[in-house]
Amino acid sequence: MVSIETFRTLALAFPEAEEGPHFDKTSFRIKKKIFATIDAKKNLGILKFSEIDQSVFCASSNMFFYPIPNKWGKQGWTFVDLVKVPKEMFEDALSLSYDNVASKKR
């Protein structure tokens, strides 16, 4: 399980990461680009993966990770169940999401 506070702490530990609002959610950004959001009401995180990374996480860990069921999901945006996901697996996924977005902004 990953608490909302743990999610926030991990996300803000990345270089240049900033927290801000995104509609009714909290977003985490690198150079104004979102790499993760939290839906605290539903205990869901949303991470940005490449299509390949998304397919790997969702196929191997479909109890915790699943694509958003719309056009955003086809672009790599992926739900993560914060109640079920092991912390170590979440840390790896969050790091990958950050790296995917940060590498495009350099």
C-alpha positions in Angstrom: 0.0 0.0 0.0 1.1 3.5 -0.8 -0.4 6.4 1.2 -1.2 9.7 -0.3 1.5 11.3 1.8 4.1 8.7 0.7 3.1 9.3 -3.0 3.6 13.1 -2.4 7.0 12.6 -0.7 8.3 10.2 -3.3 7.1 12.4 -6.2 8.6 15.6 -4.8 12.0 13.9 -4.2 12.8 14.0 -7.9 14.9 16.9 -9.1 12.8 20.0 -10.1 9.5 18.2 -9.3 6.7 20.5 -8.3 3.2 19.9 -7.0 0.1 21.7 -8.3 -3.6 21.4 -8.9 -4.9 19.6 -12.0 -8.7 19.8 -12.1 -9.9 17.9 -9.0 -6.6 16.1 -8.5 -3.1 16.9 -7.4 -0.4 16.8 -10.1 3.4 16.5 -10.0 5.3 18.1 -12.8 8.8 18.5 -14.2 9.2 21.7 -16.2 5.4 22.2 -16.4 4.8 18.7 -17.7 2.8 16.2 -15.6 4.5 12.9 -14.8 2.0 11.8 -12.1 -1.4 12.7 -10.5 -3.2 11.6 -7.4 -6.9 11.0 -7.1 -7.1 11.0 -3.3 -10.9 10.2 -3.3 -10.4 7.0 -5.2 -6.9 6.1 -3.9 -5.6 6.0 -7.4 -2.4 7.3 -8.9 -2.0 8.1 -12.6 1.4 7.7 -14.1 2.8 8.5 -17.6 4.5 5.6 -19.3 5.7 4.9 -22.8 3.4 2.5 -24.6 5.9 -0.3 -24.1 6.4 0.4 -20.4 2.6 0.6 -20.0 2.1 -2.8 -21.6 4.8 -4.4 -19.5 3.5 -3.0 -16.2 -0.1 -3.8 -17.1 0.6 -7.3 -18.3 2.8 -8.3 -15.4 1.0 -6.5 -12.6 -2.6 -6.1 -13.8 -3.9 -6.2 -10.2 -2.2 -2.8 -9.6 -1.7 -1.1 -13.0 -4.2 -0.6 -15.8 -4.5 1.8 -18.7 -6.9 4.7 -18.5 -9.8 3.5 -20.7 -9.8 6.3 -23.2 -7.5 8.2 -25.6 -5.2 9.2 -22.7 -4.6 5.5 -21.9 -3.5 5.0 -25.5 -0.9 7.6 -24.9 0.6 5.8 -21.9 -1.4 7.2 -19.0 -1.9 4.4 -16.5 -3.9 4.0 -13.3 -2.2 2.5 -10.3 -4.2 1.2 -7.3 -2.5 2.7 -4.3 -4.2 0.4 -1.9 -2.9 -2.8 -3.6 0.4 -1.9 -5.1 3.6 -2.8 -3.2 5.6 0.3 -2.3 8.8 -1.0 -4.0 6.9 -1.6 -7.3 5.3 1.8 -7.0 8.6 3.5 -6.5 10.0 1.9 -9.7 6.9 2.9 -11.7 6.9 6.5 -10.4 10.6 6.8 -11.2 10.0 5.5 -14.7 7.1 7.9 -15.2 9.3 10.8 -14.0 12.2 9.8 -16.3 9.9 9.4 -19.3 8.6 13.0 -18.9 11.9 14.6 -17.8 13.8 13.1 -20.7 11.5 14.8 -23.2 12.0 18.2 -21.6 15.8 18.3 -21.7 
